[in-house]
Each structure stands twice: as C-alpha cells, then as structure tokens.
Amino acid sequence: MNKTDLIKSVSEKAGLTIKDTALFLDAFIKTAEKTLSKKEDIVLVGFGTFSVTERSARMGRNFKTGKSIKVPASKSVKFKPGKTLKDLVK
C-alpha cells in the first residue's frame, strides 16, 4: 500500500474527504519527524512504538575488494509493534 492508497482507505473508513485525510496524514508525518528528531518516542497503544536507536561505530568489509572499512556511528528509527498488531499479523 502506498501513500495514495492509504489516504483513500482512511478517508473511506473515517468518513472524511480525501483532502482532509491527506492534510491529516501530512501533519502526522511532519509531527513524527519532528518528535523523532528530538529523540523522543512515539507510542501508539495497541499499534506500536517508534523510537530512535543509536548504532555504534564498527568495522565492516567492502565485499568487492575484501578490505576492512570503518562504519561510522549512526542513528536509526526503530518500530516495535504492539501486542494487538502482533496478534493480527500472526
């Protein structure tokens, strides 16, 4: 499902216009980006939790040349599904 499909599906289920649903989804995405950039978690009970994790620096390998390379430390967004979502997917 892509963003357009998601907007159509949510608008049908919520009884909203496609335009209003698109505005809501864009606002949600911007809010999530801002919240996660501050390293704060987003907890949606039953659905899951978005959080920022830190990866430490490590040694990696260039598979083409076989040489070792240093992979710098980085941050990544992690999603941990909630119990309700886990049960639905089973």
PDB file of N, CA, C and O in Angstrom, chain B, residues numbered from 101:
ATOM      1  N   MET B 101       0.854  -1.173   0.000  1.00  0.00           N
ATOM      2  CA  MET B 101       0.000   0.000   0.000  1.00  0.00           C
ATOM      3  C   MET B 101       0.896   1.232   0.000  1.00  0.00           C
ATOM      4  O   MET B 101       1.817   1.342   0.810  1.00  0.00           O
ATOM      5  N   ASN B 102       0.621   2.148  -0.908  1.00  0.00           N
ATOM      6  CA  ASN B 102       1.382   3.394  -0.940  1.00  0.00           C
ATOM      7  C   ASN B 102       0.577   4.507  -0.259  1.00  0.00           C
ATOM      8  O   ASN B 102      -0.524   4.270   0.238  1.00  0.00           O
ATOM      9  N   LYS B 103       1.129   5.706  -0.242  1.00  0.00           N
ATOM     10  CA  LYS B 103       0.505   6.815   0.481  1.00  0.00           C
ATOM     11  C   LYS B 103      -0.882   7.141  -0.080  1.00  0.00           C
ATOM     12  O   LYS B 103      -1.810   7.395   0.687  1.00  0.00           O
ATOM     13  N   THR B 104      -1.031   7.138  -1.390  1.00  0.00           N
ATOM     14  CA  THR B 104      -2.319   7.440  -2.007  1.00  0.00           C
ATOM     15  C   THR B 104      -3.368   6.408  -1.617  1.00  0.00           C
ATOM     16  O   THR B 104      -4.503   6.760  -1.298  1.00  0.00           O
ATOM     17  N   ASP B 105      -2.986   5.129  -1.642  1.00  0.00           N
ATOM     18  CA  ASP B 105      -3.912   4.065  -1.239  1.00  0.00           C
ATOM     19  C   ASP B 105      -4.299   4.203   0.233  1.00  0.00           C
ATOM     20  O   ASP B 105      -5.456   3.998   0.602  1.00  0.00           O
ATOM     21  N   LEU B 106      -3.327   4.550   1.062  1.00  0.00           N
ATOM     22  CA  LEU B 106      -3.591   4.733   2.492  1.00  0.00           C
ATOM     23  C   LEU B 106      -4.578   5.873   2.715  1.00  0.00           C
ATOM     24  O   LEU B 106      -5.511   5.739   3.507  1.00  0.00           O
ATOM     25  N   ILE B 107      -4.383   6.979   2.030  1.00  0.00           N
ATOM     26  CA  ILE B 107      -5.270   8.137   2.165  1.00  0.00           C
ATOM     27  C   ILE B 107      -6.694   7.767   1.751  1.00  0.00           C
ATOM     28  O   ILE B 107      -7.651   8.122   2.439  1.00  0.00           O
ATOM     29  N   LYS B 108      -6.838   7.063   0.642  1.00  0.00           N
ATOM     30  CA  LYS B 108      -8.173   6.656   0.184  1.00  0.00           C
ATOM     31  C   LYS B 108      -8.842   5.731   1.189  1.00  0.00           C
ATOM     32  O   LYS B 108     -10.021   5.898   1.505  1.00  0.00           O
ATOM     33  N   SER B 109      -8.097   4.761   1.690  1.00  0.00           N
ATOM     34  CA  SER B 109      -8.658   3.797   2.634  1.00  0.00           C
ATOM     35  C   SER B 109      -9.080   4.471   3.939  1.00  0.00           C
ATOM     36  O   SER B 109     -10.171   4.212   4.447  1.00  0.00           O
ATOM     37  N   VAL B 110      -8.226   5.331   4.480  1.00  0.00           N
ATOM     38  CA  VAL B 110      -8.545   6.022   5.735  1.00  0.00           C
ATOM     39  C   VAL B 110      -9.725   6.968   5.544  1.00  0.00           C
ATOM     40  O   VAL B 110     -10.588   7.060   6.417  1.00  0.00           O
ATOM     41  N   SER B 111      -9.775   7.667   4.423  1.00  0.00           N
ATOM     42  CA  SER B 111     -10.881   8.603   4.195  1.00  0.00           C
ATOM     43  C   SER B 111     -12.219   7.866   4.122  1.00  0.00           C
ATOM     44  O   SER B 111     -13.233   8.363   4.612  1.00  0.00           O
ATOM     45  N   GLU B 112     -12.218   6.673   3.506  1.00  0.00           N
ATOM     46  CA  GLU B 112     -13.449   5.879   3.438  1.00  0.00           C
ATOM     47  C   GLU B 112     -13.874   5.393   4.825  1.00  0.00           C
ATOM     48  O   GLU B 112     -15.052   5.458   5.177  1.00  0.00           O
ATOM     49  N   LYS B 113     -12.913   4.907   5.605  1.00  0.00           N
ATOM     50  CA  LYS B 113     -13.225   4.367   6.925  1.00  0.00           C
ATOM     51  C   LYS B 113     -13.635   5.457   7.915  1.00  0.00           C
ATOM     52  O   LYS B 113     -14.481   5.225   8.778  1.00  0.00           O
ATOM     53  N   ALA B 114     -13.035   6.645   7.793  1.00  0.00           N
ATOM     54  CA  ALA B 114     -13.300   7.720   8.740  1.00  0.00           C
ATOM     55  C   ALA B 114     -14.435   8.646   8.289  1.00  0.00           C
ATOM     56  O   ALA B 114     -14.903   9.483   9.061  1.00  0.00           O
ATOM     57  N   GLY B 115     -14.869   8.490   7.046  1.00  0.00           N
ATOM     58  CA  GLY B 115     -15.922   9.359   6.544  1.00  0.00           C
ATOM     59  C   GLY B 115     -15.451  10.783   6.306  1.00  0.00           C
ATOM     60  O   GLY B 115     -16.226  11.732   6.421  1.00  0.00           O
ATOM     61  N   LEU B 116     -14.178  10.923   5.976  1.00  0.00           N
ATOM     62  CA  LEU B 116     -13.591  12.241   5.709  1.00  0.00           C
ATOM     63  C   LEU B 116     -13.332  12.385   4.217  1.00  0.00           C
ATOM     64  O   LEU B 116     -13.339  11.404   3.474  1.00  0.00           O
ATOM     65  N   THR B 117     -13.104  13.622   3.791  1.00  0.00           N
ATOM     66  CA  THR B 117     -12.738  13.828   2.400  1.00  0.00           C
ATOM     67  C   THR B 117     -11.287  13.397   2.204  1.00  0.00           C
ATOM     68  O   THR B 117     -10.505  13.332   3.153  1.00  0.00           O
ATOM     69  N   ILE B 118     -10.957  13.111   0.976  1.00  0.00           N
ATOM     70  CA  ILE B 118      -9.578  12.719   0.659  1.00  0.00           C
ATOM     71  C   ILE B 118      -8.631  13.871   0.993  1.00  0.00           C
ATOM     72  O   ILE B 118      -7.523  13.645   1.481  1.00  0.00           O
ATOM     73  N   LYS B 119      -9.063  15.100   0.731  1.00  0.00           N
ATOM     74  CA  LYS B 119      -8.223  16.272   1.011  1.00  0.00           C
ATOM     75  C   LYS B 119      -7.946  16.402   2.506  1.00  0.00           C
ATOM     76  O   LYS B 119      -6.806  16.638   2.906  1.00  0.00           O
ATOM     77  N   ASP B 120      -8.982  16.250   3.336  1.00  0.00           N
ATOM     78  CA  ASP B 120      -8.798  16.343   4.791  1.00  0.00           C
ATOM     79  C   ASP B 120      -7.904  15.220   5.310  1.00  0.00           C
ATOM     80  O   ASP B 120      -7.064  15.433   6.184  1.00  0.00           O
ATOM     81  N   THR B 121      -8.092  14.043   4.768  1.00  0.00           N
ATOM     82  CA  THR B 121      -7.275  12.901   5.184  1.00  0.00           C
ATOM     83  C   THR B 121      -5.818  13.108   4.793  1.00  0.00           C
ATOM     84  O   THR B 121      -4.916  12.786   5.567  1.00  0.00           O
ATOM     85  N   ALA B 122      -5.583  13.642   3.602  1.00  0.00           N
ATOM     86  CA  ALA B 122      -4.212  13.918   3.151  1.00  0.00           C
ATOM     87  C   ALA B 122      -3.557  14.966   4.049  1.00  0.00           C
ATOM     88  O   ALA B 122      -2.380  14.846   4.390  1.00  0.00           O
ATOM     89  N   LEU B 123      -4.320  15.997   4.432  1.00  0.00           N
ATOM     90  CA  LEU B 123      -3.787  17.029   5.336  1.00  0.00           C
ATOM     91  C   LEU B 123      -3.429  16.416   6.685  1.00  0.00           C
ATOM     92  O   LEU B 123      -2.382  16.724   7.254  1.00  0.00           O
ATOM     93  N   PHE B 124      -4.307  15.543   7.197  1.00  0.00           N
ATOM     94  CA  PHE B 124      -4.029  14.883   8.464  1.00  0.00           C
ATOM     95  C   PHE B 124      -2.770  14.032   8.372  1.00  0.00           C
ATOM     96  O   PHE B 124      -1.900  14.111   9.240  1.00  0.00           O
ATOM     97  N   LEU B 125      -2.667  13.217   7.320  1.00  0.00           N
ATOM     98  CA  LEU B 125      -1.508  12.329   7.183  1.00  0.00           C
ATOM     99  C   LEU B 125      -0.213  13.128   7.065  1.00  0.00           C
ATOM    100  O   LEU B 125       0.794  12.769   7.674  1.00  0.00           O
ATOM    101  N   ASP B 126      -0.234  14.212   6.284  1.00  0.00           N
ATOM    102  CA  ASP B 126       0.958  15.060   6.163  1.00  0.00           C
ATOM    103  C   ASP B 126       1.327  15.682   7.505  1.00  0.00           C
ATOM    104  O   ASP B 126       2.507  15.762   7.846  1.00  0.00           O
ATOM    105  N   ALA B 127       0.332  16.121   8.267  1.00  0.00           N
ATOM    106  CA  ALA B 127       0.594  16.702   9.590  1.00  0.00           C
ATOM    107  C   ALA B 127       1.162  15.643  10.530  1.00  0.00           C
ATOM    108  O   ALA B 127       2.080  15.922  11.301  1.00  0.00           O
ATOM    109  N   PHE B 128       0.616  14.428  10.467  1.00  0.00           N
ATOM    110  CA  PHE B 128       1.127  13.337  11.304  1.00  0.00           C
ATOM    111  C   PHE B 128       2.588  13.041  10.969  1.00  0.00           C
ATOM    112  O   PHE B 128       3.410  12.880  11.870  1.00  0.00           O
ATOM    113  N   ILE B 129       2.909  12.969   9.690  1.00  0.00           N
ATOM    114  CA  ILE B 129       4.286  12.666   9.271  1.00  0.00           C
ATOM    115  C   ILE B 129       5.239  13.757   9.742  1.00  0.00           C
ATOM    116  O   ILE B 129       6.307  13.459  10.276  1.00  0.00           O
ATOM    117  N   LYS B 130       4.862  15.014   9.551  1.00  0.00           N
ATOM    118  CA  LYS B 130       5.729  16.131   9.994  1.00  0.00           C
ATOM    119  C   LYS B 130       5.915  16.109  11.502  1.00  0.00           C
ATOM    120  O   LYS B 130       7.022  16.338  11.989  1.00  0.00           O
ATOM    121  N   THR B 131       4.854  15.837  12.247  1.00  0.00           N
ATOM    122  CA  THR B 131       4.935  15.765  13.713  1.00  0.00           C
ATOM    123  C   THR B 131       5.830  14.604  14.135  1.00  0.00           C
ATOM    124  O   THR B 131       6.643  14.748  15.048  1.00  0.00           O
ATOM    125  N   ALA B 132       5.686  13.465  13.482  1.00  0.00           N
ATOM    126  CA  ALA B 132       6.517  12.295  13.795  1.00  0.00           C
ATOM    127  C   ALA B 132       7.987  12.594  13.511  1.00  0.00           C
ATOM    128  O   ALA B 132       8.856  12.252  14.312  1.00  0.00           O
ATOM    129  N   GLU B 133       8.267  13.229  12.378  1.00  0.00           N
ATOM    130  CA  GLU B 133       9.653  13.591  12.040  1.00  0.00           C
ATOM    131  C   GLU B 133      10.247  14.526  13.089  1.00  0.00           C
ATOM    132  O   GLU B 133      11.382  14.334  13.524  1.00  0.00           O
ATOM    133  N   LYS B 134       9.491  15.525  13.489  1.00  0.00           N
ATOM    134  CA  LYS B 134       9.976  16.493  14.476  1.00  0.00           C
ATOM    135  C   LYS B 134      10.206  15.817  15.830  1.00  0.00           C
ATOM    136  O   LYS B 134      11.215  16.060  16.491  1.00  0.00           O
ATOM    137  N   THR B 135       9.262  14.969  16.233  1.00  0.00           N
ATOM    138  CA  THR B 135       9.368  14.273  17.517  1.00  0.00           C
ATOM    139  C   THR B 135      10.567  13.337  17.531  1.00  0.00           C
ATOM    140  O   THR B 135      11.339  13.336  18.490  1.00  0.00           O
ATOM    141  N   LEU B 136      10.732  12.542  16.482  1.00  0.00           N
ATOM    142  CA  LEU B 136      11.846  11.595  16.424  1.00  0.00           C
ATOM    143  C   LEU B 136      13.190  12.308  16.287  1.00  0.00           C
ATOM    144  O   LEU B 136      14.202  11.806  16.777  1.00  0.00           O
ATOM    145  N   SER B 137      13.218  13.466  15.632  1.00  0.00           N
ATOM    146  CA  SER B 137      14.476  14.207  15.523  1.00  0.00           C
ATOM    147  C   SER B 137      14.943  14.722  16.883  1.00  0.00           C
ATOM    148  O   SER B 137      16.129  14.987  17.075  1.00  0.00           O
ATOM    149  N   LYS B 138      13.995  14.865  17.839  1.00  0.00           N
ATOM    150  CA  LYS B 138      14.336  15.250  19.211  1.00  0.00           C
ATOM    151  C   LYS B 138      14.664  14.029  20.069  1.00  0.00           C
ATOM    152  O   LYS B 138      14.868  14.149  21.277  1.00  0.00           O
ATOM    153  N   LYS B 139      14.715  12.842  19.430  1.00  0.00           N
ATOM    154  CA  LYS B 139      14.991  11.566  20.109  1.00  0.00           C
ATOM    155  C   LYS B 139      13.895  11.196  21.108  1.00  0.00           C
ATOM    156  O   LYS B 139      14.163  10.524  22.104  1.00  0.00           O
ATOM    157  N   GLU B 140      12.671  11.630  20.845  1.00  0.00           N
ATOM    158  CA  GLU B 140      11.530  11.266  21.679  1.00  0.00           C
ATOM    159  C   GLU B 140      10.770  10.123  21.004  1.00  0.00           C
ATOM    160  O   GLU B 140      10.713  10.048  19.776  1.00  0.00           O
ATOM    161  N   ASP B 141      10.192   9.244  21.805  1.00  0.00           N
ATOM    162  CA  ASP B 141       9.433   8.116  21.273  1.00  0.00           C
ATOM    163  C   ASP B 141       8.010   8.532  20.925  1.00  0.00           C
ATOM    164  O   ASP B 141       7.467   9.483  21.488  1.00  0.00           O
ATOM    165  N   ILE B 142       7.416   7.800  19.984  1.00  0.00           N
ATOM    166  CA  ILE B 142       6.005   7.950  19.657  1.00  0.00           C
ATOM    167  C   ILE B 142       5.357   6.615  20.001  1.00  0.00           C
ATOM    168  O   ILE B 142       5.676   5.590  19.399  1.00  0.00           O
ATOM    169  N   VAL B 143       4.447   6.628  20.970  1.00  0.00           N
ATOM    170  CA  VAL B 143       3.803   5.405  21.443  1.00  0.00           C
ATOM    171  C   VAL B 143       2.335   5.436  21.034  1.00  0.00           C
ATOM    172  O   VAL B 143       1.581   6.309  21.462  1.00  0.00           O
ATOM    173  N   LEU B 144       1.937   4.480  20.205  1.00  0.00           N
ATOM    174  CA  LEU B 144       0.546   4.325  19.794  1.00  0.00           C
ATOM    175  C   LEU B 144       0.071   3.001  20.378  1.00  0.00           C
ATOM    176  O   LEU B 144       0.320   1.939  19.807  1.00  0.00           O
ATOM    177  N   VAL B 145      -0.608   3.066  21.507  1.00  0.00           N
ATOM    178  CA  VAL B 145      -1.002   1.869  22.259  1.00  0.00           C
ATOM    179  C   VAL B 145      -1.779   0.918  21.350  1.00  0.00           C
ATOM    180  O   VAL B 145      -2.721   1.322  20.668  1.00  0.00           O
ATOM    181  N   GLY B 146      -1.371  -0.345  21.353  1.00  0.00           N
ATOM    182  CA  GLY B 146      -2.005  -1.362  20.532  1.00  0.00           C
ATOM    183  C   GLY B 146      -1.401  -1.475  19.153  1.00  0.00           C
ATOM    184  O   GLY B 146      -1.432  -2.548  18.551  1.00  0.00           O
ATOM    185  N   PHE B 147      -0.848  -0.380  18.635  1.00  0.00           N
ATOM    186  CA  PHE B 147      -0.233  -0.402  17.304  1.00  0.00           C
ATOM    187  C   PHE B 147       1.264  -0.617  17.399  1.00  0.00           C
ATOM    188  O   PHE B 147       1.795  -1.561  16.814  1.00  0.00           O
ATOM    189  N   GLY B 148       1.955   0.258  18.136  1.00  0.00           N
ATOM    190  CA  GLY B 148       3.391   0.089  18.290  1.00  0.00           C
ATOM    191  C   GLY B 148       4.091   1.354  18.728  1.00  0.00           C
ATOM    192  O   GLY B 148       3.461   2.376  19.002  1.00  0.00           O
ATOM    193  N   THR B 149       5.414   1.265  18.788  1.00  0.00           N
ATOM    194  CA  THR B 149       6.249   2.373  19.253  1.00  0.00           C
ATOM    195  C   THR B 149       7.344   2.667  18.240  1.00  0.00           C
ATOM    196  O   THR B 149       8.055   1.766  17.797  1.00  0.00           O
ATOM    197  N   PHE B 150       7.470   3.941  17.879  1.00  0.00           N
ATOM    198  CA  PHE B 150       8.574   4.404  17.038  1.00  0.00           C
ATOM    199  C   PHE B 150       9.606   5.010  17.981  1.00  0.00           C
ATOM    200  O   PHE B 150       9.258   5.813  18.847  1.00  0.00           O
ATOM    201  N   SER B 151      10.869   4.632  17.820  1.00  0.00           N
ATOM    202  CA  SER B 151      11.921   5.191  18.669  1.00  0.00           C
ATOM    203  C   SER B 151      13.200   5.346  17.859  1.00  0.00           C
ATOM    204  O   SER B 151      13.352   4.768  16.783  1.00  0.00           O
ATOM    205  N   VAL B 152      14.113   6.138  18.403  1.00  0.00           N
ATOM    206  CA  VAL B 152      15.407   6.353  17.762  1.00  0.00           C
ATOM    207  C   VAL B 152      16.442   5.502  18.487  1.00  0.00           C
ATOM    208  O   VAL B 152      16.540   5.540  19.714  1.00  0.00           O
ATOM    209  N   THR B 153      17.204   4.743  17.729  1.00  0.00           N
ATOM    210  CA  THR B 153      18.269   3.930  18.310  1.00  0.00           C
ATOM    211  C   THR B 153      19.608   4.412  17.766  1.00  0.00           C
ATOM    212  O   THR B 153      19.694   4.967  16.670  1.00  0.00           O
ATOM    213  N   GLU B 154      20.634   4.187  18.551  1.00  0.00           N
ATOM    214  CA  GLU B 154      21.974   4.582  18.133  1.00  0.00           C
ATOM    215  C   GLU B 154      22.790   3.341  17.818  1.00  0.00           C
ATOM    216  O   GLU B 154      22.820   2.383  18.591  1.00  0.00           O
ATOM    217  N   ARG B 155      23.441   3.376  16.683  1.00  0.00           N
ATOM    218  CA  ARG B 155      24.328   2.292  16.288  1.00  0.00           C
ATOM    219  C   ARG B 155      25.759   2.761  16.532  1.00  0.00           C
ATOM    220  O   ARG B 155      26.139   3.851  16.106  1.00  0.00           O
ATOM    221  N   SER B 156      26.537   1.953  17.203  1.00  0.00           N
ATOM    222  CA  SER B 156      27.918   2.350  17.482  1.00  0.00           C
ATOM    223  C   SER B 156      28.778   2.125  16.244  1.00  0.00           C
ATOM    224  O   SER B 156      28.405   1.385  15.334  1.00  0.00           O
ATOM    225  N   ALA B 157      29.921   2.769  16.231  1.00  0.00           N
ATOM    226  CA  ALA B 157      30.866   2.593  15.125  1.00  0.00           C
ATOM    227  C   ALA B 157      31.379   1.159  15.151  1.00  0.00           C
ATOM    228  O   ALA B 157      31.510   0.547  16.211  1.00  0.00           O
ATOM    229  N   ARG B 158      31.667   0.638  13.965  1.00  0.00           N
ATOM    230  CA  ARG B 158      32.145  -0.742  13.889  1.00  0.00           C
ATOM    231  C   ARG B 158      32.993  -0.915  12.642  1.00  0.00           C
ATOM    232  O   ARG B 158      33.041  -0.050  11.767  1.00  0.00           O
ATOM    233  N   MET B 159      33.643  -2.033  12.590  1.00  0.00           N
ATOM    234  CA  MET B 159      34.417  -2.368  11.400  1.00  0.00           C
ATOM    235  C   MET B 159      33.542  -3.202  10.471  1.00  0.00           C
ATOM    236  O   MET B 159      32.873  -4.138  10.908  1.00  0.00           O
ATOM    237  N   GLY B 160      33.552  -2.856   9.192  1.00  0.00           N
ATOM    238  CA  GLY B 160      32.794  -3.591   8.190  1.00  0.00           C
ATOM    239  C   GLY B 160      33.740  -4.075   7.102  1.00  0.00           C
ATOM    240  O   GLY B 160      34.955  -3.907   7.201  1.00  0.00           O
ATOM    241  N   ARG B 161      33.182  -4.668   6.079  1.00  0.00           N
ATOM    242  CA  ARG B 161      34.006  -5.182   4.997  1.00  0.00           C
ATOM    243  C   ARG B 161      33.397  -4.783   3.662  1.00  0.00           C
ATOM    244  O   ARG B 161      32.195  -4.932   3.441  1.00  0.00           O
ATOM    245  N   ASN B 162      34.252  -4.271   2.770  1.00  0.00           N
ATOM    246  CA  ASN B 162      33.848  -3.992   1.400  1.00  0.00           C
ATOM    247  C   ASN B 162      33.868  -5.325   0.663  1.00  0.00           C
ATOM    248  O   ASN B 162      34.936  -5.900   0.451  1.00  0.00           O
ATOM    249  N   PHE B 163      32.711  -5.814   0.275  1.00  0.00           N
ATOM    250  CA  PHE B 163      32.634  -7.147  -0.318  1.00  0.00           C
ATOM    251  C   PHE B 163      33.281  -7.230  -1.697  1.00  0.00           C
ATOM    252  O   PHE B 163      33.690  -8.312  -2.120  1.00  0.00           O
ATOM    253  N   LYS B 164      33.380  -6.115  -2.398  1.00  0.00           N
ATOM    254  CA  LYS B 164      34.017  -6.132  -3.720  1.00  0.00           C
ATOM    255  C   LYS B 164      35.525  -6.282  -3.616  1.00  0.00           C
ATOM    256  O   LYS B 164      36.138  -7.044  -4.364  1.00  0.00           O
ATOM    257  N   THR B 165      36.124  -5.541  -2.673  1.00  0.00           N
ATOM    258  CA  THR B 165      37.589  -5.552  -2.559  1.00  0.00           C
ATOM    259  C   THR B 165      38.089  -6.436  -1.426  1.00  0.00           C
ATOM    260  O   THR B 165      39.252  -6.840  -1.427  1.00  0.00           O
ATOM    261  N   GLY B 166      37.229  -6.739  -0.463  1.00  0.00           N
ATOM    262  CA  GLY B 166      37.635  -7.545   0.685  1.00  0.00           C
ATOM    263  C   GLY B 166      38.336  -6.744   1.770  1.00  0.00           C
ATOM    264  O   GLY B 166      38.738  -7.304   2.790  1.00  0.00           O
ATOM    265  N   LYS B 167      38.488  -5.444   1.563  1.00  0.00           N
ATOM    266  CA  LYS B 167      39.170  -4.602   2.551  1.00  0.00           C
ATOM    267  C   LYS B 167      38.234  -4.239   3.696  1.00  0.00           C
ATOM    268  O   LYS B 167      37.025  -4.104   3.508  1.00  0.00           O
ATOM    269  N   SER B 168      38.811  -4.082   4.882  1.00  0.00           N
ATOM    270  CA  SER B 168      38.042  -3.641   6.044  1.00  0.00           C
ATOM    271  C   SER B 168      37.839  -2.139   5.959  1.00  0.00           C
ATOM    272  O   SER B 168      38.736  -1.396   5.559  1.00  0.00           O
ATOM    273  N   ILE B 169      36.648  -1.706   6.341  1.00  0.00           N
ATOM    274  CA  ILE B 169      36.343  -0.282   6.370  1.00  0.00           C
ATOM    275  C   ILE B 169      35.684   0.045   7.694  1.00  0.00           C
ATOM    276  O   ILE B 169      35.053  -0.807   8.319  1.00  0.00           O
ATOM    277  N   LYS B 170      35.839   1.287   8.113  1.00  0.00           N
ATOM    278  CA  LYS B 170      35.223   1.715   9.367  1.00  0.00           C
ATOM    279  C   LYS B 170      33.839   2.279   9.043  1.00  0.00           C
ATOM    280  O   LYS B 170      33.703   3.196   8.233  1.00  0.00           O
ATOM    281  N   VAL B 171      32.819   1.717   9.685  1.00  0.00           N
ATOM    282  CA  VAL B 171      31.454   2.196   9.528  1.00  0.00           C
ATOM    283  C   VAL B 171      31.193   3.143  10.695  1.00  0.00           C
ATOM    284  O   VAL B 171      31.263   2.725  11.851  1.00  0.00           O
ATOM    285  N   PRO B 172      30.892   4.419  10.411  1.00  0.00           N
ATOM    286  CA  PRO B 172      30.719   5.385  11.499  1.00  0.00           C
ATOM    287  C   PRO B 172      29.442   5.129  12.307  1.00  0.00           C
ATOM    288  O   PRO B 172      28.521   4.451  11.851  1.00  0.00           O
ATOM    289  N   ALA B 173      29.415   5.681  13.493  1.00  0.00           N
ATOM    290  CA  ALA B 173      28.226   5.593  14.344  1.00  0.00           C
ATOM    291  C   ALA B 173      27.078   6.316  13.643  1.00  0.00           C
ATOM    292  O   ALA B 173      27.296   7.285  12.917  1.00  0.00           O
ATOM    293  N   SER B 174      25.863   5.839  13.866  1.00  0.00           N
ATOM    294  CA  SER B 174      24.708   6.471  13.237  1.00  0.00           C
ATOM    295  C   SER B 174      23.471   6.270  14.108  1.00  0.00           C
ATOM    296  O   SER B 174      23.482   5.516  15.081  1.00  0.00           O
ATOM    297  N   LYS B 175      22.416   6.965  13.728  1.00  0.00           N
ATOM    298  CA  LYS B 175      21.134   6.833  14.413  1.00  0.00           C
ATOM    299  C   LYS B 175      20.136   6.290  13.408  1.00  0.00           C
ATOM    300  O   LYS B 175      20.232   6.553  12.209  1.00  0.00           O
ATOM    301  N   SER B 176      19.178   5.530  13.914  1.00  0.00           N
ATOM    302  CA  SER B 176      18.180   4.923  13.056  1.00  0.00           C
ATOM    303  C   SER B 176      16.830   4.916  13.759  1.00  0.00           C
ATOM    304  O   SER B 176      16.764   4.941  14.987  1.00  0.00           O
ATOM    305  N   VAL B 177      15.763   4.883  12.985  1.00  0.00           N
ATOM    306  CA  VAL B 177      14.416   4.800  13.555  1.00  0.00           C
ATOM    307  C   VAL B 177      14.018   3.331  13.625  1.00  0.00           C
ATOM    308  O   VAL B 177      14.201   2.574  12.672  1.00  0.00           O
ATOM    309  N   LYS B 178      13.478   2.951  14.760  1.00  0.00           N
ATOM    310  CA  LYS B 178      13.074   1.568  15.007  1.00  0.00           C
ATOM    311  C   LYS B 178      11.578   1.556  15.282  1.00  0.00           C
ATOM    312  O   LYS B 178      11.053   2.460  15.932  1.00  0.00           O
ATOM    313  N   PHE B 179      10.890   0.526  14.786  1.00  0.00           N
ATOM    314  CA  PHE B 179       9.471   0.349  15.073  1.00  0.00           C
ATOM    315  C   PHE B 179       9.298  -0.980  15.780  1.00  0.00           C
ATOM    316  O   PHE B 179       9.740  -2.022  15.295  1.00  0.00           O
ATOM    317  N   LYS B 180       8.644  -0.929  16.940  1.00  0.00           N
ATOM    318  CA  LYS B 180       8.356  -2.145  17.696  1.00  0.00           C
ATOM    319  C   LYS B 180       6.830  -2.293  17.729  1.00  0.00           C
ATOM    320  O   LYS B 180       6.144  -1.477  18.345  1.00  0.00           O
ATOM    321  N   PRO B 181       6.300  -3.325  17.073  1.00  0.00           N
ATOM    322  CA  PRO B 181       4.844  -3.478  17.040  1.00  0.00           C
ATOM    323  C   PRO B 181       4.263  -3.784  18.413  1.00  0.00           C
ATOM    324  O   PRO B 181       4.897  -4.443  19.237  1.00  0.00           O
ATOM    325  N   GLY B 182       3.047  -3.295  18.649  1.00  0.00           N
ATOM    326  CA  GLY B 182       2.338  -3.563  19.898  1.00  0.00           C
ATOM    327  C   GLY B 182       1.681  -4.937  19.864  1.00  0.00           C
ATOM    328  O   GLY B 182       1.646  -5.592  18.822  1.00  0.00           O
ATOM    329  N   LYS B 183       1.169  -5.364  20.996  1.00  0.00           N
ATOM    330  CA  LYS B 183       0.583  -6.700  21.116  1.00  0.00           C
ATOM    331  C   LYS B 183      -0.580  -6.900  20.153  1.00  0.00           C
ATOM    332  O   LYS B 183      -0.672  -7.944  19.507  1.00  0.00           O
ATOM    333  N   THR B 184      -1.463  -5.923  20.047  1.00  0.00           N
ATOM    334  CA  THR B 184      -2.623  -6.051  19.168  1.00  0.00           C
ATOM    335  C   THR B 184      -2.194  -6.259  17.721  1.00  0.00           C
ATOM    336  O   THR B 184      -2.733  -7.123  17.029  1.00  0.00           O
ATOM    337  N   LEU B 185      -1.230  -5.474  17.264  1.00  0.00           N
ATOM    338  CA  LEU B 185      -0.738  -5.603  15.890  1.00  0.00           C
ATOM    339  C   LEU B 185      -0.041  -6.944  15.686  1.00  0.00           C
ATOM    340  O   LEU B 185      -0.230  -7.594  14.657  1.00  0.00           O
ATOM    341  N   LYS B 186       0.765  -7.360  16.662  1.00  0.00           N
ATOM    342  CA  LYS B 186       1.434  -8.660  16.566  1.00  0.00           C
ATOM    343  C   LYS B 186       0.420  -9.783  16.428  1.00  0.00           C
ATOM    344  O   LYS B 186       0.591 -10.685  15.607  1.00  0.00           O
ATOM    345  N   ASP B 187      -0.642  -9.728  17.235  1.00  0.00           N
ATOM    346  CA  ASP B 187      -1.675 -10.767  17.197  1.00  0.00           C
ATOM    347  C   ASP B 187      -2.415 -10.798  15.862  1.00  0.00           C
ATOM    348  O   ASP B 187      -2.762 -11.870  15.366  1.00  0.00           O
ATOM    349  N   LEU B 188      -2.655  -9.620  15.282  1.00  0.00           N
ATOM    350  CA  LEU B 188      -3.347  -9.546  13.988  1.00  0.00           C
ATOM    351  C   LEU B 188      -2.495 -10.133  12.859  1.00  0.00           C
ATOM    352  O   LEU B 188      -3.022 -10.746  11.931  1.00  0.00           O
ATOM    353  N   VAL B 189      -1.195  -9.942  12.943  1.00  0.00           N
ATOM    354  CA  VAL B 189      -0.296 -10.410  11.887  1.00  0.00           C
ATOM    355  C   VAL B 189      -0.077 -11.914  11.957  1.00  0.00           C
ATOM    356  O   VAL B 189       0.179 -12.553  10.937  1.00  0.00           O
ATOM    357  N   LYS B 190      -0.175 -12.487  13.160  1.00  0.00           N
ATOM    358  CA  LYS B 190       0.035 -13.931  13.306  1.00  0.00           C
ATOM    359  C   LYS B 190      -0.919 -14.622  12.441  1.00  0.00           C
ATOM    360  O   LYS B 190      -0.932 -15.852  12.395  1.00  0.00           O
TER     361      LYS B 190
END
